Amino acid sequence: MPATDSLQPPLTPAERAVVKSYGGWTYFLQSFGLKPWEPEDAEEGKKILEAFARNDEASG
């Protein structure tokens, strides 16, 4: 697990499942070209994650 995974914000169970499917918070953000140590990138990543989790809940 990358050290930057410790920068992960609090997540709902649905959000946690999405992040886990990417291998962790760091890999999730990096897959979108975001840097977990940059607060603005982490905030953008959280918004993307929230949308993914909503979509999974709606389709599931």
Residue, then its C-alpha position, 0 to 999 in steps of 0.5 A: m500500500p502506498a504511503t499516500d493511501s493514508l491521505q484518504p478521506p473518510l469514505t462511505p461503504a460504497e465509496r470504499a468498495v470503488v476505491k478498493s477496486y482500484g487498489g487504493w486511494t492513491y491508485f484511484l486518484q492516479s487513474f484520473g491524473l490526480k495527485p493524492w498529496e495535492p488538496e485540490d486533486a484530492e477534493e476533485g477525486k472525492k467528487i468523482l468517487e461520490a459520483f461513481a458510488r451514486n451510480d453504483e447504488a442506482s444501478g445495483 
